[in-house]
Amino acid sequence: MEIIKLDPRQKKRATEVISAAFFDYPMFTFYFPDPKRRTRLLPWYLGNVLNCALRYGEVYTTPEISGVIFTLPPGHTKISQIEYMQNGFLLTPLLLGFQAFVRSQECEKFVAETHERIMEDRPHYYLWGLTVDPSQKRKGIGTALLTPVIEKADVEKKPIYLETHDKKNVAYYKRVGFSLNHTAKFPNLDLAIWCMVREPI
């Protein structure tokens, strides 16, 4: 299966795939509990995430854009607030609403602090997202997208870190060499996190 870098001109289609894959993802149902608002706002939100990934990391897909993987490299595994704002998130408080925005910031802070605590100062790759078009699942697309990332990290002798908010993803990542490092509930929120690391071979 051919894996290519995402052409920024194809970002709209990639965003559609990511939004469909993540529509029922626990963090985004928490951010956008109303399905109608989620349908409208999730592509905007994830399109901005892709802006950051394209600028500071790498985004890969298939020629048909049947799946998308986006990573951040060693030395830039954390996006600053300024960088987020520069890549489209400036209007987040207005579009989410004040209460939802505060909740989202609490979540993002907890995720970032957990990431930093687990990896400390170790140079590593951050697997920010791996998605497959829901209509194209069980065809090996996710593994095909992930394989070059793993191979590159192994060559460089760097670990790969990820977190997921969906327990069902843990078994998949274990099959491709990740170990479950940490599990936690978000303080005062009905949301959990599973943190995983794949050490280089």
Beta strands, then each sheet from edge to edge (+ up, - down):
strand 1: 4-5
strand 2: 58-61
strand 3: 67-72
strand 4: 125-132
strand 5: 160-164
strand 6: 179-185
strand 7: 192-198
sheet 1: 1+ 2- 3+ 4- 5- 7+ 6-
end
